[in-house]
Every structure is written in structure tokens, then in C-alpha cells.
Amino acid sequence: MAETCPKCGYADVPGNECPRCRVIVSKYRAYLQGLGRGGPVSARAVAPAPAAPPSQWKPSPAGSAPGGIRRLSFHGSGGSLFGIHIVNVLLTLITLGIYYFWGKVRVRSYLLSQSEFEGDRFSYHGTGKELLIGWLKAMLVFGVPVGLLANAPELLDAGVTVRIVAGVLVYCIVTVFIPLAMVGARRYRLSRTAWRGIRFSFRGRVWDFVKLFVGGTLLSFITLSLYTPFFATKRQGFMVSHSHFGNQKFDFDGRGRDLFSPYLVAILLTLPTLGLCWIWFAARKRRYFWDHTSVSAARFHSTVTGGALLGLYVVNLLLLIVTLGLAWPWVKCRNARFAFRYLTLEGPLDVTGIQQEAQVVVAATGEGLASFLDMDFDLG
């Protein structure tokens, strides 16, 4: 008989495991009763509780409060994700691609539900319907106009001048829509991500980022890419400093000039190292971005190295080649586990004082635009 999940309130749980938060219902009830909450909990409201199943939930360790070192951990496995992936592929083929959006939600839900911080798991609340509608809107406002503009001159057998002008217009439109997609995707994904029942959010103004992006792109082109580290740092700063977790704001204090020297060294070593030096620069940039990201008085710290990053890329590539792409789920899990392995949050942080704030309704149009442009933007 279907019942209500005692943790997240999901109605009509088909079995003993909640399909939304993955909690084992019987174990969670036993856990609540062990706390002395008494009686059947399904008949009354339950206070917000840890997002992890009770068998894995534990109080925050004493060493992490208030100024200790906190770590994230990933508990997923390639085998479990492979099962989800196979079903997604089959249903996407059967539905002629329509199920793709629901499949993407299932993958994101799994990856976040296996990511843990302070004993609690993250959760994802997006839906396939939202992604499908967002993609359709992106097609109408971007795909159709750009497609017509790109192909109409050739179909109408227009002159060279008209074709050049149309090509320039297409390039300009794409340059503007890329930052629109980046902001829209981040705003949507953060609004659908939660920890301990509190949602993340992004509050940056889209046109501020469009101006930053277009200006940075032009300066990078004019300076023959020398402005790139400044541009990348400003992009990261905008994305981080406008991100919130409940009522708590993230901050970023990085400066592009700190990455300029490593960037020049990477350029000079490109030929001698056959381009491998850029992996070390990527690790350096990742460390720098995380080390200059903070929340309240706590600061993130990354210890990733170029050698470790190279090893990750090489093994992932070999896995995909040898298995003809079937190892994709294992690669996704390896990437998540790798990212957490070298990342800590250090310093005082009162997580109990963070509260949910009212959120505006966020549509998935930006996410759909990102999918249409074949882009994938991580939260980090």
C-alpha cells in the first residue's frame, strides 16, 4: 500500500524507498522513533531532517565546528548509474528523443543524491517537463531565427555581401546568447538544488553578465588571448558572488593578474610539452578559483595537481575508448569523486543559522538554450 515519505513528504511512495529523496522509509521511521518522536510519523508533519538515509546519517563531527575542516564526499557507483543510463537510452530511442529531458533529470538526481556534506545528501528538484518546455522556448527565440538568418541567403541565392552580413549577424547573436545560456542554466540548476531542505539560488542580472562576456570576448580577441585569464576570473567572480545558499551569500576575491604569469608560461611551453602544460594550468586555475571562494567566514581550499588531473583525463579517455563509450557512467562518477577528493571548506561556518529565503519562479529557458547550444555548465 502506497504511503507518504516521512522525510520529504512525497505522496504515494510505491515501495520501501522514496523515489524523490532515496530514503528507506522503514529505517527512517525507526530513526525518528529512536529520537523519541514517538508514534506513527506519517500522520503528522515532520520537521526538516537530514537528506541522507538514516543508516548513513550522522551528526556533524565535533572537529568540523565551528572552525574545522569540512569535506564533501561522493557515494555513487558507475554500476548504479549505468543502470539508469541504459534505461534512459532505451526510452529516449523509443520516444524519438522526448525522454531525453527526463533522463537528464534522473542522472542529475542520482549524482546529487550521492553527494554528501556534513552527513547530509544534496537533492535535485528539477523535472523533465521543465527541461522540455525550456528547450522548446529556446528553439522559438533562438533556434528558428538564427537558422533562418544563416540559411535564407543561400536559399534565396543572395549576393556575397548579403551572406557576409548575415554571417556576422549570426555570430553576434550567438555571442550574446551564450552568456544568456550560461546565466539561465546556472539560475535554473541552483534553484532546483537543495541541501537539508534549503535551496541554492543565483541572483545576478543577465544583462550585466552579457556586457561582461561580450566585452571580455572582444578584449581577448584584440589582445591575441592575453586578456583571457582576466576574463575567466571576472566570469568566475560574477557567477560565484551572485550565488546564494538560502540567506547565505558566496563571495569571490580572485584577480586575473594572479593567473596572468602562469598563463604566459603555459603559452610558452605549449610546443615543448605538446600542449600538456595546459592541464597543469587548468589545475592551477581550479586551485586558485576555489581558494578565493568563501561563504561566510569559511573558505574553500583545493589541492588538486596537474599530475592528478592528467591521470584522471587519461584513464577516462581509455575507459571510453576501450568500452566504445559504455563507461560513461563510470567516468561521471570518477569525475565527481575526484572533484570532492581535493576540496575542503575551512573556517567557521554556522550551518544551523542558514535559512531558506523566498525564491522567485525560475523557468528552464536558459537551461534549454544551453542544451540547444550543446553546452554543459557545472555548478562549481
N, C-alpha and C positions, 0 to 999 in steps of 0.2 A: 504494500500500500504506500503510495507516494506521501511524503511529508515535507515540512518546511525545514530548511537548513538552520540549525541553531546558532550558526556563526554569522552568516551574511544575510540570512532572511530569504534566500532563494526558494521560491514556491515549487512544490511538486518535485522533490528530489526523487528520481526514478529508482535509485538503489541505496547502497550504504555510503556512496561517495558523491559529494556535491559537485555537479558539473561546472559550477562557476568558480568556487574557491578551492576545490580539490580536498576539502576537509573530510575525514572519515567520521560520519555522523555519530556512530555508536561510541567511538573513542572520545569524541568531543563532548558528548553528553556526560560520559564518565568523568572527564576532566573538570567540567563545570560543577558536577556534583561533589567532586573531591575538594573543590574550593568552598564548599558549604553553601552553594546557592540553592540546593535542595530541589525537590520535586521535578516533574517534567518541565523542561525549559521551552518546549515547543509551543506551550500555551501562553507564554508571556514574552515581552520584549527582553532582549539580551543586550547588555552593554557591549560596546566595541571590544573585540578581543583579538588576540594575535592571529595573523593571517596564515600561519603555518599549522599543519595538523598537530594535535596535542602530543603525539608521540615524538615530535621533533621540537616542540615549543619549549623554550626555557627563558627564564628572566635574563635581562641584560647582565653580563658578568660584572662583578664588582670592579674589575680593573678597567672597565670602559667608562666609568662615571667618576667625576664629571670631565676629567681632563685626560683620559686614557687614549688608547689606540683602538679604533673600531675597524672591522674588516667586513667586506661583503663576501659571500660565498655562493657558489652555484652547485646545485644538486642534480641537475638534469643529466640524462644519458642519451647518447646517439641512438641507441636501440629504441627507446620510447619515442623519440622524435621521428625516427624512421617510420614507425607505425602510423603516426599522424600524417607524415609526408606522403606515404603511399596512398592512403585514403584520399588525401587532398588531390593528388594527381588523377586518380581514377574518377573521382566525382567531377573534377574540372573538365576532363575529357567527355564524360557522359553529358554534362550540362553545356557543352560547347563553350567553356570558359567562364560561365557565370559564377560557378562555385569558387573561382579563384579568390574572390574577396573574402569569403567565409573561411577558406583555407588559410589565408594570411592571418586572420584573426586567431585561428586555432594555434598557429605557430607562435604568435606573439604572446598569447595567453599562457602557453606552456613555458616559454623561456622566462617570462616574468614570474610565474608561479614557482619556478625552481630557483629564483634568485632571492637570497636571504640577507637581511641586515638586522643586527641586534635581536636575533631569534625569530623574526617575523618575515614572511614572504611578501613580495610585491604582487599586485594583481592588475589585470588589464580589463577594461570595461567597454572597449570598442565593439562594434558589431559589423558583420559583413554587409548588412543593408546600408549602413552609413558609408562604408567604403565604396559600394556600388553607386550610390547616389552621388557621392563626391566625384567619382570618376566620370559619370555622365555629365555633370555640370562642367567639369574641366574640359571635356570634349566640346561642349557647346561654346564655351567662352574662349577657348584656346585652340583646340584641335581643328575645328572646322574653319575658322577664319585663317589660320596660318596655312592650312592645307590648300585652301582656295588661292591665297596670295602666292604660294610657292608654285602651284601648278597652272594657274589661269594663264599667265603669259605664254607658256609653251603651248597650251591647248588652243589659245587664240592666235598663235603664230605671231606674237608681238615682236617688236624690234629689240635690238640688243640693249638699247638704253632703258626700255621698259623692264627688261629682265633684270638688269643690274639694279635698278631702283627697287624692284620687288624683292630681290635677294637681300639688299641692305635693310629693307623694312622688316623682312622675316628675321634677320639677325638681331635687329634692335628689339623686336617684340620678344624673342626668345631670351635675350639678355635681361629684360625686365621681368619676364615670367619665372625665370629661375629663382630669384630671391623671393618672389611671391610664393613659389612652391616650398622653398626652404622654411619660411616663416609659418606658412599654413600647416605644413606637415608637423613641425615642432609644436605648434599650438595645439593641434588635434591630439597628437600622441601623448603629450604631457597631461592634457585634460582627461585622458582616459586611463592614466596610470595612477595607482594608489598604493600606499603603504600604511598599514594599521588603520585603514578606512579613510585616510586623508589623501586628497587628490593633489597632484602637481598642477602647475599652470604656467603659461607663458603670456607675458603682458606687454611685449614690445610692439610698437606701432609699425605696421608693414611698410609704410612709405619711408620711414626713417631707414629701414634696412635696405630698401630698394635704392635710395640715394647712396648709402654706404657701399653697396655692392657694385652699382654701375660706376661710381667714382673710382673705387678700388680696381675694378677691371680695366678701366681706361688708363689709370696710372701704372698698373702692372705692364700694360702693353707699351706705353710710351717709354718706360724705363727699362725695357727689354727684360722684364720679370724681376728686376731688383727690388721693386716695391712689394713683391709677393709676401715676404714674412710680415711686413707691417699690415698688409691687407688681411692675411689669415688671422693675425692676432686681434684685429678690430672685429672681424666676423665672430670669432670665438667670444670676445668680450660682450658683444651685443647679445648673442644667444644665451650666455650664462647669466649676465647681470639682469636680464629681464625674466629669468626663470624663478619660480617660487615653489615651495612645498608648504601647502597650507598658508599660514600667515608669515612664514619664514622665507626671506629672500636670499638667493645665492649672489655672490659677488666675485668679480674677476679684476685683478690688478696687474695683468701682464702688459708688457710693452714690446712692440715689434722690433725695436732696436736690439733687444737682447737676443733675438734669433737671427739677426742680420749676419753676424760673423759666421755662425755655423752654416748658414745658407750659402754664403760665398765659398766656404771651404768645400761644401758639397758640390757646388758648380765646378770648382777647380779639379776635384777628384773624380768627376763623372767618367771621363775617359779612362784614367788609370785603373779605376775599380770596376769598370764595365757597368756603372750605374748602381752598384751595390751600396755605395755610400749613402744613397738616399734612404735606405732602410734605417741606417743609423741616425740620419737627420729626422726621420719620422718618429723614432723612439725619443730623440731629444725634444722634439716638439710636443710629443704626448706628455713627457715628464713635465715640461715647462707649463703647459696648459693646466694640467692637474694641480701642480704645485702652487699655482696662482689663482686657484678656485677655492672659495671658502663659503661656509654657511654659518651664520652667527660668529662665534669666536673659534670655530673649528675649521681646520684647513685640510684639504686633500693632499695626499703625497703619493707619488708614483715612483717606482724603482725599476721600471721596465728598461731593458737594454737593447741595443741594436742586435746583438747576437741572439737573444731570446726571440726577438721579433722575426729575425731571419729564419730561425728554426721553425717557428710557427708557420710562416709562409711556405717554406719548403715542404714540410710534412703535409700541410693542407693540399698543396698542389699535387703531390704524389698520390695522396689518397683519392683525389678527384680524377686523376688520370688513370690510375690502376683500376678503379671501380667504374669508370665511364660516367662519373657524376653521381653514382648512387651513395657515395659517402657524404653527400651534402649535409645531412642531419648531424653527422659526427663533427664535421667542420664547424657548423654553427655552435655546437656545444663546446668545442675546443676553444673557439674564439671568446665565448662568454666566460669560460673558466680562466682563460689566460688573462683577460681584462681585469678580473677580480683579484687574481693571484698577486699582482704587483701594485694594488691600490689599497690605500688606507685613508681613514679620516681621523685626524689627530687634533686634540684640544677639547675644551669644554663645550658641550652641546646638551642642552636640556630638551630631550626629545619629548618629554611629557608635557612641556609647555607649548608645543606646536599645535595649533588648532586649525580646523577647516574654515575657510572663508567662502562666502557666497561666490559662485562662479557663473559667468555668462555662458550661454549656449554656444558651443563651438561646432561649426559644420565641418565636414570632411572634404570640402572642396580643395583645400590646399594639399591634403593628402592624395586626393585623386589626381591633382595636377602633377605631383611628384611621381606618382605611378605612371602617368601618361608620358612623362619625360624620362622614364626608366631610371629614376634616382632613388636612392635609399639613404635617409638621413638618420643616424643613430642619435640617441638621447645624450650621449656623452660628449 
